[in-house]
Structures are given as structure tokens and as C-alpha cells.
Amino acid sequence: MAAIVFSLTNADGFLLLTFFFGQRPGNRSRIVAGQVAGFAAIVACGLCGRLVAPFVSRPHIGWLGLVPIGLGLHQLWVARGRGRRIGDPAGVSAWRVAAVLFASGADNIAVYVPLFAASSSRQLLVILATFGALVAVWCALADLLGRRHAFEASVRRFGPRLSGAVLVGLGCYLLWSTGAVPF
């Protein structure tokens, strides 16, 4: 499940990485460093949210699943009428990549807090290890595909719709798995 959550919550980040790699192939190490730093900051926010979890009952934490549902519905609403603008890749630095990826990661934090809070310590370690490995895979795939224009056009066209639908599904899963809503 960790791989699915990572893939779905980082679809927008993958598009950004693909864009960065495609526009500035000579900056690979800075782009990778920025991805690692930005994602580490997102995970740190999710872990901070997990610290509050012991003071809140599991079903109440599950209600945070409404956040990814709301974000997913918003993405679906926005995606129906227009595409997403990514921005100018000029002046790529690790900090710029990290800042852009962190800024696009609000949905990640909203999903990771209840996911981390609902997970045991053992499950959390598996999730974090999976996330760490997938950051490397994400960077390699984005670098590989970044210069293929047909792929980038498809991601721009279908990515927001797909990630919106998945966020809604993930939110429903969080509501169900924590007992907040018995389906």
C-alpha cells in the first residue's frame, strides 16, 4: 500500500520532476538533491502530525481522510476545465526544486498525517523505507521520461484527473480503515 500512496500523492511531483529533468538535463544532481530535501520536509510534517495522534482516538484521526477526499474532488473539479501550469525551470537549484516540490506537497501532508497516525511503528518503518526507495525510482523515471514530449503531454492531460480520483479513494480508505465510517 505504501507504494500506491507514494505514487498517487506524488503524481504532481513526478510531473514537476519530469519537467525539471527535461528542461535542465545538466542539473541532475541538484534536481535529485532538491527532490530528496523537499520530500524529506513533507515526510517530517507528516511525522509531526503523527506525534499528536496519541492524544486523539483512532476514529477521530480517520476523519482526516476527508482532507484527501476534498483535495481529490478539488483536483477533479479544476482538471475538468483546464490544465495545470508548472512554471519556468530557469535557475534550477536544489533549493528551488525542494521549495517547488514542498509547495506542491500540501496534499501529501494531508494524506500522510492520518496514514502515519493510523500505522503501527512497524508499519510506519515499512512505509518510510518504501517511500525512501521510491524517491530514487521517481527521480530515475522522471529523468528517463523527462525528454520525451509525448509522455509529458499525456501526464499533463490525465495526471490531475487520475490523482484526484485516487485521492478520493485514499480518503475513503482512511475513513474505513480507522473505523471513522463503517462501510
N, C-alpha and C positions, 0 to 999 in steps of 0.2 A: 504494500500500500504506500510506503514511503516514496517509492519511485513514481507512482502515479501522482501523488500530491505534489512532489517536486516538479514533475513535468507540467502539470496543469497550472500551478501557481507561478511558474517561471516561463510561460509561453511568451509573455510580453518581453521579459528579459532576454529570451532567446532571439526574438526579433531585433531587439536593440543590439545584442552581441553580433548577430549576423550583419547588421548594418555597419557597426564599427569595424568588424574584420573586413568586410567588403570594401569599405571606403579607405581604410588605412592599413593595408597589409603589413607595412613595415613596423607597426606598433604592437605586434603580437604580445610581447611580454608585458607592456603597460596595460593592454586591454585585459589580459588574464589577471594581472595583479588587481586591477580595478574591479573585476568580477568577483574575485575572492574577497576583497575588502568590503564591497557593497553587500554581498550575500552574508558575510560574517556579521555585519551590523544588523541585518534583517533578522538573522537567527538569534542574535543577542537580545533583540527586542522581544522576540517570541519567548525566550528563556526567562526574561524578566517578568513577563506576564505569567509564566508558569509558577513563579515564586509566590504569587498572590493566590494561586489555586488552592492551597491547603486551607485557606480561610473561607472558601466558598464551596458549597456542595456540588457534587458532580453534575446533577441535572441543571443546576444554575449555570455552570460552565458551558454545558451543552447549548444553552440559549445563545451563546456567542456564535453558534452556527448560523444565526440569522444574518450575521455580518457578511460572510461569503455569499449567502443567498442574495442579499441586497446588492453586493458588488457585481455578482454574476448577472442579475436582472438589469442592472445599470449598463454593464458592458453589452448585453444583448440589445438593449434599447438604443444605445449610441451606435453600435455596429450596424444596425438596420439601415441607417441613413448616410453614414459617411465613414471613411477610413480614418485611421489614426496617424497623426503626423509625428514623426520621430525626432526630427531636429537635425542640426548641422553637425557633422562629425569633426569639424575643424578643431585643431588644437587638442587632439586626443592625449590625455594623460591618465595615469592610473586613478587620480583623484576625481577627474571629470567622469570617467566611466563609473567609478564607485558611486558618485553623487547621483548620476542619472539612474543607475540601477536601483539605488536605495530609494530614490524619489518614486520610482515606478513600483516599489515593493510594498505599498500600503496594504494591498490585497494579500500579500504573502503574510505579513504580520497578523492581519485579521484572521487568517486561517491557521497560522502556526500557534498562536496563543491557545485556542481551545484544543488543538491537536496535541500539543505538548502537555497541556494540563490534564488531558484525559488519558495520557500514556503513563505506564509504569516506568521506573528508572531503566529497566532493561529494554523496554520498547523504545524509549527515548534515545538510548545509545545506538540502537539499530537505525532509527530514523536519522540521527545526526551523521552516522557513518555513511549511510546511503546518500544523504544529501551531499556530504563531502566528496564522495566518489563521483556523483552526478555533476557536480560543478566542473570537474575536469572533462567529463564526457560532453557536457554542454558547450564548453569552450572549444573542444576539438571539432564538434559538429558545426558550430557556428562559423569557425574558421574555414572548414571544408566547404560549407554551403554558401558562405558569405558572398562569394564572387559569382554565383550562379543566379542570374537575373530572373529566370523563370520560377525558381524556388522562392525567392524573395517576394515576387508578385503574389504567389499563392498564399504565403504566410500573411501578407498584408490583407488579402481578401478574406480568408477564412479564419485566421487566428483569433480575432476578437470574438467571433460567434462561438467558436469551439471552446475557448477558455471561459466564456460566460456560462455556457451550458454546463461545463464541468464544475465551475464554482457553485452553481445552484445544487448540483448533485452532491458535492462535497459538504455543503452546508446541511443538506438533508441527512447525510450520513452522520455528521457530528450531532445533530439533534437526536437521531435514533440511537447511536452508539452510547451516548451518555445517559439515556433514559429521559431526556427532557420531553420528548414526544414519542410515545409508544405507537409505532406504525403497525 
